[in-house]
Amino acid sequence: MRAKHTILIGKAVKRAARLRGSGTALPGLVVEKLDPGFVGAQLAKLPRGVVVISGTNGKTTTTKIVSELLASAGLKVFTNKTGSNFVRGIAAAILDEVGPGGHLPHDIAVLELDEAHAVQFVKRAPVTHLLLLNVMRDQLDRFGEIDYTAHLLEEVAAHASQTVVLNRNDPRISAIASSVRPSVQVHYFGADQSMQHIFVNDDKLYQSESEMPMPPKDMAPADVELVRFDGRDATFRMGGHDYTADLQLEGVYNFLNAAGALALCTSVLGEQASDEQLVKALGHVTPAFGRGETLRIGDTDLELVLVKNPAGFRLALASFGSKDTSVMIAINDRYADGRDMSWLWDVDFSSLSAGGVDDVTGIRAYDMALRLKYDNVPVAHIEPDLKAALELFLKSPGAKKRIFCTYTAMLELRRLLRKYTKLELMA
Amino acid sequence: MSTNINAKTLRILQLYPNEMNIYGDRGNVLTLERRSEWHGFTPEIVYHHPGKPFPSDADIVVGGGGQDSGQEKVQDDLLAIGHALHELADVGVPMVMVCGLYQLFGNFFKTSEGTVINGIGIFDAETHGSPSRVIGNIVISSDFGDVIGFENHSGKTFLGRGVKPFGIVKKGAGNNGEDGTEGARYKNVYGTYLHGSLLPKNPVFADELIKQAALRKFGEFTPAQLDDSLACQARKVAASRPR
């Protein structure tokens, strides 16, 4: 009965909030106050359990991959699509999807969770499967330091009841194996030795000389290994066989994340799907909102790339070709973007010096322009106002355009872009 | 490589770039490198790693912050090179130490559990670990105008009697949130909690370090006229942002 009341009130709040044009946080907050056990109780009823995906880079895309792969095998998947990876966002998403009987009509939940919020979540909801992607320095004004973030993930891992899937290439992640419960199965994903220089972990990324540390001595064998890629064809080794997928995802980091997704899905599905089927389904997954998705506007292809931390920006610059592509960079400094601008100084922007940057925008446009100046990257326009900058950028010549943006800049740009093209309003 | 005997080289030494380089501190080295070039010098960046011989001739020394685990690795080495750093400090070599190395340039750091980590005492200052972390935009007034940055630290630093701070807090917490001081200064050695990064948005201070290095080495400093309008605009925005 309690749940039904919570649901009625929550939904009413949501309708009222929508009418006033406000965001999705309020209904979740109301639910949290009224009935703190709501989220846990709802998720506990799911027959195939609860999957949580966390780590610094790649959560949203990986959550989408896992959701779609499990759906391709016939499971009904509940996921926090909006990428709102706080507990409140999950409560709101549950309100949206709960059926007339007062529970979720799904088989399994696949949830993306921010590292700090994951700790709160696992104390309130039963997590059966956990996938941990990587730990990189990110938004230190929120987490304080990278070892602390790894420690948070250890705490999360200790609550998983069935399976934990770890990135064997990231020593802070693979070390988490020692924190799981004795009955829990541990699986690994990783990249072949030959790709070490691409998938550098945080320590290697911050070495300033060629004095590299010894490679990790006993890397566990990976259940799924990314063995090579060529453009967007990626080959994964699973169960002794190699499978190649023609991916629609961009960015080399997403290829590694896909290996993690495959490892997780095989542990959830067991005999229900073959490795071959899963890799085939992988080829159908399109980029998540704001993660390299391409929008068509008139004669132009516009790509939106979310950047949140030095490792992510670095990989984004390396992954996306810059030939004949006009570039805009939008940097905000609200809470969700990261308030400390220091992180920009840990990214090497010199690859942009040949083509230059058309527009720099966002609240901290001048900090970004200053950063580019010190890397000798020419900038055509600096315009802090996103609307004005976007108009200027879209009017400029060029068939291929790309915007690197921080989180709240991404949200605002998507709102502005709606008048040019049909796209899902995420938040 | 330039073989011009007139090339005025400035050696910029970064301490512990692998362990004490937590966030944007590389921006300080890059700023000194570029501005030195723009002012007509040839910068040479060198690094000191734990356990290696200390390069004794440095014209500017830079150090950053690190995590607690990184700090442990450098503690012993820092004590070993302490005397060399004192010598450089006493003859006026300009240095800027941010966050973790600022603390270790003091007398000691006492963790909240009570463990005492000895510093090299270039600043007569002590730091106490605190359970709360101080995070946000900060503006201080200093001998070089306003210095604008972002602080993020759980250590509270207290300066000894007579020790000059780097600046006085206009907005933010500073050394300990109590006495309004930020950072510390001894001759041309500056310690501070400011990230942001520090030097890019504070070109007047960056040029002061280069000037002191040039005066010591060449006896003169004729700065180029640089266009710092971007830094100026970035400062305006940063100073207006909420805490």
Interface residues (C-beta under 8 A of the other chain):
Chain A: R137 L140 D141 G144 E145 I146 D147 Y148 D203 Y206 Q207 S208 E209 E211 D333 R339 D340 M341 S342 W343 L344 W345 D346 I363 R364 Y366 D367 A369 L370 R371 K373 Y374 I382 P384
Chain B: Q14 P17 N18 N21 I22 Y23 G24 D25 R26 G27 L30 T31 R34 Y47 H49 Q67 D68 S69 R133 I135 G136 N137 F150 N152 S154 H195 G196 S197 P200 K201 L230 A231 Q233 A234 K236 V237 A238 R241
